[in-house]
Amino acid sequence: MGERKLAGRNAQDWQCAVYEALREAGITIVAYVPDGGHRRLIELCAADPAMRSVPLTTEAEGPCLLAGAWLGGRRGVLLMQSSGLGNCINNFGLIKAGQFPFLTLITVRGSWGEVNPWMLYMGRSTRPLLELADFHAYEVDAPEDAAPTVAAAAQMVFSCSSGAGVMFTQRLTGAKRFKA
């Protein structure tokens, strides 16, 4: 897949800025299920010796891993696609009951330019599910808003022991194209 250009800049610039925001927030654990929308961010985090990247078999492992990281004195983030959010719902109870800080960055499918009908439901349900779990939900459509939104969410999460999901929309990540 070729790189898109956004306002004269490389489409990957926002992921580099998000990586820097995570570093500045003291994130040292990066849990993820492989996702094309997070590909560059995952690569950057995996290459950083100060960060431990942990591939998951399912998104449901993420909240538990991050709670354990917090108990061990580390800050973490869960990277996932909106289709994986439903896998986490039961474990959000652990986050709320234990008052653990929880930060997740979600690439949202099922909206602008979507071609896969299977993605529509979770795309529309991402914000309501985050809010139902009593997490703050922030939507990012523009590259210049990505890093500041992640930084603000991380500050709130780790200062107030709350939860937040930053949703990167398809206007930012680009709609996937499949060749027939």
Solvent accessible surface area in square Angstrom, and as a share of the most:
residue,aa,sasa,rsa
1,M,196,0.88
2,G,64,0.61
3,E,98,0.44
4,R,83,0.30
5,K,147,0.62
6,L,32,0.16
7,A,107,0.83
8,G,76,0.73
9,R,100,0.36
10,N,51,0.26
11,A,8,0.06
12,Q,38,0.17
13,D,57,0.30
14,W,8,0.03
15,Q,10,0.04
16,C,47,0.28
17,A,41,0.32
18,V,0,0.00
19,Y,29,0.11
20,E,83,0.37
21,A,11,0.08
22,L,0,0.00
23,R,106,0.39
24,E,152,0.68
25,A,18,0.14
26,G,34,0.33
27,I,3,0.02
28,T,36,0.21
29,I,14,0.07
30,V,0,0.00
31,A,0,0.00
32,Y,26,0.10
33,V,32,0.18
34,P,97,0.61
35,D,16,0.08
36,G,47,0.45
37,G,15,0.15
38,H,0,0.00
39,R,113,0.41
40,R,79,0.29
41,L,1,0.00
42,I,21,0.11
43,E,79,0.35
44,L,29,0.14
45,C,0,0.00
46,A,63,0.49
47,A,83,0.64
48,D,11,0.06
49,P,138,0.87
50,A,61,0.48
51,M,14,0.06
52,R,155,0.56
53,S,28,0.18
54,V,32,0.18
55,P,85,0.54
56,L,16,0.08
57,T,124,0.72
58,T,48,0.28
59,E,17,0.08
60,A,24,0.19
61,E,68,0.31
62,G,0,0.00
63,P,0,0.00
64,C,58,0.35
65,L,61,0.30
66,L,6,0.03
67,A,4,0.03
68,G,41,0.40
69,A,13,0.10
70,W,85,0.30
71,L,136,0.67
72,G,60,0.58
73,G,67,0.65
74,R,100,0.36
75,R,83,0.30
76,G,6,0.06
77,V,0,0.00
78,L,0,0.00
79,L,0,0.00
80,M,0,0.00
81,Q,27,0.12
82,S,1,0.00
83,S,50,0.32
84,G,2,0.02
85,L,0,0.00
86,G,36,0.35
87,N,77,0.40
88,C,0,0.00
89,I,70,0.36
90,N,138,0.71
91,N,39,0.20
92,F,6,0.03
93,G,41,0.40
94,L,77,0.38
95,I,2,0.01
96,K,82,0.35
97,A,90,0.70
98,G,38,0.36
99,Q,134,0.60
100,F,23,0.10
101,P,5,0.03
102,F,1,0.01
103,L,0,0.00
104,T,0,0.00
105,L,0,0.00
106,I,0,0.00
107,T,6,0.03
108,V,13,0.08
109,R,15,0.06
110,G,5,0.05
111,S,57,0.37
112,W,118,0.41
113,G,37,0.35
114,E,30,0.14
115,V,79,0.46
116,N,38,0.20
117,P,97,0.61
118,W,220,0.77
119,M,33,0.15
120,L,85,0.42
121,Y,153,0.58
122,M,28,0.12
123,G,13,0.12
124,R,194,0.71
125,S,16,0.10
126,T,2,0.01
127,R,85,0.31
128,P,74,0.47
129,L,39,0.19
130,L,0,0.00
131,E,89,0.40
132,L,150,0.75
133,A,18,0.14
134,D,98,0.51
135,F,6,0.03
136,H,86,0.38
137,A,14,0.11
138,Y,73,0.28
139,E,94,0.42
140,V,1,0.01
141,D,69,0.36
142,A,25,0.19
143,P,22,0.14
144,E,112,0.50
145,D,68,0.35
146,A,0,0.00
147,A,18,0.14
148,P,79,0.50
149,T,27,0.16
150,V,0,0.00
151,A,46,0.35
152,A,61,0.47
153,A,1,0.01
154,A,1,0.01
155,Q,130,0.58
156,M,39,0.18
157,V,0,0.00
158,F,19,0.08
159,S,85,0.55
160,C,89,0.53
161,S,48,0.31
162,S,25,0.16
163,G,1,0.01
164,A,0,0.00
165,G,0,0.00
166,V,0,0.00
167,M,4,0.02
168,F,0,0.00
169,T,15,0.08
170,Q,1,0.00
171,R,127,0.46
172,L,0,0.00
173,T,33,0.19
174,G,12,0.11
175,A,16,0.13
176,K,61,0.26
177,R,171,0.62
178,F,130,0.54
179,K,200,0.85
180,A,155,1.20
